[in-house]
């Protein structure tokens, strides 16, 4: 069987610190057992064949640390140098990157230089995997794209849209936590109980042939643009769990799977697909898009930060449900998003796991992680989430007046 020649560059401080805010136990597992998740990553969201790691580099500040509690429950420092031997044993070349000022350790610059050097190697690296949420490396991805190389971003945080949008694949925080824990790397709502055996290559090929037949027939018969969510839902029902187990036949999303069919005249928006030779291009607010009406400043955040478009009343329900989970469970992000989604849907709030995960991440980076003791209240979760959203907006240079910021706070968390 062939393989994809791949290069992997890990900004340890960035990734570990982000994971630690979400789930400290899984972050430590990530740092102490890199060989296990690295093997799984070799076959996760692959385009053609398993990855063969020709370059493995971990950029680490040996003097870096995070606050945690020791075995006696006392505050202590967890130094990154503790994890250096684990990455050496896993085959990584560990490159020490001590800080050169209060906030930077130079890892991003080293990664950029090393990746560009790799482009000039005699060996052609077909895919570059960059594990970091640092948007300073956006120019690197643009350079890799110009060189016609595939790219994957592995980021535990809500990285800037310009950074993640240019990559061919994104492994986000929930998927990364699932990868570390050996769980299915799939955020789709129907994939929670998929067995690994359902992704058998013969079964995947059979399902893809069915996928091609169904989509092609619907596309050719359509008299108007097709709703992608409805079509994807129908295909999941007809093809079964193999869709989730294979990650939409190895390409990661329904839209990318449709693109592989190379349908004549195909055009797609966020919600619809159509034949430009037979169908007029739909208006942005066409029926089927079903965008939630919300204040203009909130809509701006939805467009530029991928803030979920949800009715105002749903936000408080999400905060209450997450607080209830934190009070009654030992935190696990995969379980949390699944449990909370089910509780919310039972209560008449049909929210997705992806939207729940977005709130959990924002709450964690806003200073009130769900694993905190005592568990955060709904008001604390809402306030932390809205503060994180506004902080990200400021970092992304999305301007808001005082009135617009008040409108955002009122919509997302009236008690914030």
C-alpha positions in Angstrom: 0.0 0.0 0.0 1.3 3.5 -0.8 1.7 6.3 1.6 1.7 10.1 1.8 5.1 11.7 2.5 4.4 14.0 5.4 6.2 16.6 7.6 4.9 17.4 11.1 5.8 20.5 13.0 4.5 20.8 16.6 4.4 24.1 18.6 4.3 22.3 21.9 3.8 25.3 24.2 0.9 26.5 22.1 -0.9 23.2 21.7 -0.3 21.8 25.2 -1.4 25.1 26.9 -4.6 25.2 24.9 -5.4 21.6 25.6 -4.6 22.1 29.3 -7.2 24.8 29.5 -9.8 22.5 28.1 -8.9 19.2 29.8 -5.8 19.0 32.0 -5.8 15.2 32.2 -6.0 14.7 28.4 -3.3 17.4 27.9 -0.9 15.4 30.1 -1.8 12.2 28.2 -1.1 14.1 24.9 2.4 15.1 26.3 3.3 11.7 27.8 2.0 9.4 25.1 2.8 11.1 21.8 3.6 7.9 20.0 0.0 6.6 20.5 -1.8 9.6 19.0 0.8 10.1 16.3 0.1 6.6 15.0 -3.6 7.4 14.9 -3.0 10.7 13.2 -1.2 8.9 10.4 -4.6 7.6 9.2 -6.9 10.4 10.4 -8.5 12.7 7.7 -6.2 11.4 5.1 -6.8 12.2 1.4 -5.2 9.2 -0.4 -3.1 7.0 1.8 -1.7 6.8 5.3 0.9 9.4 6.2 4.5 8.4 6.5 6.2 10.8 8.9 9.5 11.8 7.2 9.9 14.9 9.4 8.8 15.0 13.1 9.8 18.1 15.0 8.6 19.3 18.4 9.4 22.9 19.3 9.4 23.3 23.1 10.4 25.8 25.7 12.1 23.7 28.5 11.5 26.4 31.0 7.8 26.8 30.2 5.2 25.7 32.6 1.5 25.8 33.5 -0.2 26.0 36.9 -1.7 22.8 38.3 -2.2 21.0 41.6 0.0 18.2 42.8 -1.0 14.9 44.4 -1.8 16.7 47.7 -4.0 19.3 45.9 -1.5 22.0 46.5 -0.7 24.6 43.7 2.4 23.7 41.7 4.1 24.2 38.4 4.1 21.6 35.7 7.2 22.2 33.6 7.3 21.4 29.9 10.8 19.9 30.2 9.2 16.9 31.9 7.7 15.8 28.6 10.8 16.1 26.4 11.9 12.4 26.8 8.4 11.3 25.7 8.7 13.0 22.4 12.3 11.8 21.8 11.1 8.2 22.4 8.2 8.8 19.9 10.8 9.7 17.2 10.5 13.5 17.3 13.4 15.8 16.9 12.9 18.1 19.9 14.1 21.7 19.4 14.5 23.8 22.5 12.9 27.3 22.0 13.5 29.4 25.2 11.6 32.6 25.5 13.1 35.7 24.0 10.5 38.1 25.5 7.5 37.9 27.9 5.2 36.3 25.3 7.2 34.7 22.5 9.5 31.7 22.5 10.4 31.8 18.8 8.8 28.4 17.9 6.6 30.0 15.2 9.7 31.5 13.4 11.6 28.2 13.6 8.6 26.3 12.2 8.3 28.7 9.3 12.0 28.6 8.5 12.1 24.8 8.8 9.0 24.3 6.7 10.3 26.5 3.9 13.6 24.7 4.0 11.7 21.4 3.6 10.1 22.8 0.4 13.6 23.0 -1.1 14.6 19.5 -0.1 15.1 16.9 -2.8 12.3 14.8 -1.2 8.9 16.1 -2.1 6.7 16.3 1.0 3.1 15.9 -0.1 1.5 17.1 3.1 2.6 19.5 5.9 0.9 19.2 9.3 1.3 22.2 11.5 0.1 21.8 15.1 -0.4 25.4 16.4 -3.2 27.9 16.8 -0.8 30.8 16.1 -2.2 32.8 13.2 1.3 34.4 12.6 1.9 31.3 10.5 -0.8 32.2 8.0 1.8 33.3 5.4 3.5 29.9 5.7 0.2 28.2 4.7 -0.1 30.5 1.8 3.4 29.7 0.7 2.7 25.9 1.0 -0.4 26.3 -1.0 1.5 28.1 -3.8 3.8 25.1 -3.8 0.8 22.8 -4.3 1.2 21.0 -1.0 -1.6 19.7 1.2 -1.8 21.2 4.6 -3.5 20.3 7.9 -3.8 22.5 10.9 -4.0 20.9 14.4 -5.3 23.6 16.8 -6.7 23.3 20.3 -8.1 26.8 20.2 -10.4 28.9 18.0 -7.7 30.1 15.7 -8.2 33.0 13.4 -10.4 32.3 10.4 -7.8 33.4 7.9 -5.4 30.9 9.4 -7.6 27.8 9.4 -9.6 28.6 6.2 -6.5 28.3 4.0 -5.6 24.8 5.2 -7.0 21.7 3.5 -7.8 20.1 6.8 -8.5 21.3 10.3 -8.2 19.1 13.4 -9.9 21.2 16.1 -9.9 20.9 19.8 -12.6 18.3 20.2 -11.2 16.2 17.4 -7.7 16.4 18.9 -9.0 15.4 22.3 -10.8 12.4 20.7 -7.6 11.5 18.8 -5.5 11.5 22.1 -8.1 9.4 23.9 -8.4 6.9 21.0 -12.0 7.9 20.2 -13.6 8.4 16.7 -12.4 11.7 15.3 -15.8 12.9 14.2 -18.0 15.8 15.4 -21.0 14.7 13.4 -24.1 14.1 15.6 -24.7 10.6 14.3 -21.2 9.3 14.8 -21.0 8.8 18.6 -21.3 5.0 18.5 -19.5 4.2 15.3 -17.4 1.0 15.4 -14.0 1.1 13.8 -14.8 -2.0 11.8 -17.4 0.0 9.8 -14.6 1.8 8.0 -13.3 -1.4 6.4 -11.9 -0.3 3.0 -14.2 -2.7 1.0 -17.2 -1.3 2.8 -16.1 2.3 2.3 -15.6 1.7 -1.4 -19.1 0.2 -1.7 -20.6 3.1 0.3 -18.8 5.6 -1.9 -20.2 4.0 -5.0 -23.7 4.4 -3.5 -22.9 7.9 -2.5 -21.9 8.7 -6.1 -25.1 7.2 -7.5 -27.4 9.0 -5.2 -25.8 12.4 -5.4 -25.4 12.3 -9.1 -29.0 11.3 -9.6 -30.3 14.0 -7.3 -28.1 16.6 -8.9 -29.1 15.7 -12.5 -32.8 15.7 -11.6 -32.8 18.8 -9.5 -34.9 21.7 -10.8 -33.4 24.1 -8.2 -30.4 24.3 -5.8 -30.2 21.4 -3.3 -30.1 21.9 0.4 -26.8 20.4 1.5 -27.8 19.7 5.1 -30.9 17.8 4.0 -29.0 15.8 1.4 -26.2 14.9 3.9 -28.8 13.8 6.5 -30.5 11.6 4.0 -27.2 10.0 2.9 -26.3 9.3 6.5 -29.6 7.5 6.8 -29.2 5.5 3.6 -25.5 4.7 3.8 -25.3 4.1 7.6 -22.5 4.6 10.1 -19.7 4.0 7.5 -20.0 7.7 6.6 -18.9 8.8 10.1 -16.4 6.0 10.5 -14.6 6.9 7.3 -14.9 10.7 7.7 -16.9 11.1 4.5 -14.7 8.6 2.6 -11.5 10.0 4.0 -11.9 13.7 2.9 -13.4 15.0 6.1 -16.7 16.6 5.1 -19.8 16.2 3.0 -18.9 19.2 0.8 -15.4 17.8 0.0 -17.0 14.4 -0.8 -19.3 16.0 -3.3 -16.4 17.8 -4.9 -14.6 14.5 -5.5 -17.5 13.6 -7.8 -16.5 16.4 -10.3 -20.1 17.1 -11.2 -20.4 19.3 -14.3 -21.2 22.9 -13.5 -21.1 22.3 -9.7 -21.2 25.4 -7.4 -21.7 25.4 -3.7 -22.4 27.9 -1.0 -22.5 27.4 2.8 -25.9 25.7 2.6 -26.7 24.9 -1.1 -25.3 23.2 -4.1 -26.4 23.8 -7.7 -25.5 23.4 -11.4 -24.5 26.9 -12.7 -25.6 25.8 -16.2 -29.2 25.0 -15.2 -29.9 26.9 -11.9 -29.6 30.6 -11.1 -27.2 31.4 -8.3 -29.3 31.6 -5.1 -29.5 34.8 -3.1 -27.6 34.8 0.2 -30.9 34.7 2.1 -32.6 32.1 -0.1 -35.1 29.7 1.4 -33.2 26.8 2.8 -30.4 28.8 4.3 -32.6 29.4 7.4 -30.3 31.9 9.1 -31.3 33.0 12.5 -32.3 36.7 12.6 -29.9 38.4 15.0 -28.4 41.9 15.6 -25.9 43.1 13.0 -22.9 43.0 15.4 -23.7 39.4 16.3 -24.1 38.6 12.6 -20.7 40.1 12.0 -19.2 37.7 14.6 -21.0 34.8 13.0 -19.4 35.7 9.6 -15.9 36.4 10.9 -15.5 34.1 13.9 -17.9 31.3 13.0 -20.1 32.0 16.0 -23.0 29.6 15.8 -26.2 31.3 14.5 -28.7 30.4 17.3 -31.9 32.0 18.6 -31.2 34.2 21.6 -33.2 32.0 24.0 -30.9 29.0 23.2 -27.8 30.6 24.7 -29.1 30.6 28.3 -30.3 27.0 27.8 -26.8 25.9 26.7 -25.1 27.6 29.7 -27.6 26.0 32.1 -27.1 22.6 30.6 -23.3 22.8 30.6 -23.4 23.9 34.3 -25.6 20.9 35.1 -23.1 18.6 33.3 -20.1 20.1 35.2 -21.9 19.5 38.5 -22.8 15.9 37.8 -19.9 14.5 35.8 -16.1 14.2 35.7 -15.3 16.4 32.7 -14.7 14.8 29.3 -15.2 17.0 26.3 -16.5 14.3 24.0 -19.0 13.1 26.6 -19.9 16.7 27.6 -20.9 17.8 24.1 -22.8 14.6 23.4 -24.6 14.6 26.8 -25.4 18.3 26.6 -26.7 18.1 23.0 -29.0 15.2 24.0 -30.3 17.1 27.1 -30.9 20.2 25.0 -32.7 18.4 22.3 -34.9 16.6 24.8 -35.8 20.1 26.1 -36.7 21.4 22.6 -33.4 23.1 21.8 -32.1 21.2 18.7 -28.5 22.4 18.9 -25.5 20.6 17.4 -22.5 19.1 19.2 -20.3 21.5 17.2 -22.2 24.5 18.6 -21.9 23.1 22.2 -18.2 22.5 21.7 -17.8 26.1 20.5 -19.3 27.3 23.8 -17.2 24.9 25.9 -14.0 26.2 24.2 -14.9 29.8 24.7 -15.8 29.3 28.3 -12.5 27.5 29.0 -10.4 30.2 27.3 -12.6 32.8 29.0 -11.3 31.6 32.4 -14.1 29.3 33.6 -13.3 25.7 32.3 -16.0 23.1 33.1 -13.4 21.0 35.0 -12.9 23.8 37.5 -13.9 23.2 41.1 -16.3 24.4 42.2 -18.1 23.9 38.9 -19.0 27.2 37.1 -22.6 28.5 37.4 -24.6 29.3 34.2 -24.0 33.0 34.7 -20.2 32.4 35.0 -20.3 30.2 31.9 -22.2 32.9 30.0 -20.0 35.7 31.1 -16.8 33.8 30.3 -18.0 32.8 26.9 -19.1 36.3 25.8 -15.9 37.8 27.2 -13.9 35.3 25.1 -15.9 36.1 22.0 -15.3 39.8 22.4 -11.6 39.2 23.1 -11.3 37.2 19.9 -13.2 39.9 18.0 -10.7 42.5 19.3 -7.7 40.3 18.3 -9.2 39.9 14.8 -9.6 43.7 14.6 -13.4 43.5 14.3 -14.5 47.0 15.5 -17.4 47.5 17.9 -18.9 50.7 19.3 -20.0 50.6 23.0 -23.6 50.1 21.9 -22.7 47.3 19.5 -20.7 45.5 22.3 -23.7 45.9 24.6 -25.9 44.3 21.8 -23.5 41.4 21.6 -23.6 40.9 25.4 -27.4 41.2 25.6 -27.8 38.6 22.8 -25.3 36.0 24.0 -25.6 36.4 27.8 -28.1 38.9 29.2 -26.6 38.4 32.7 -23.0 38.9 31.6 
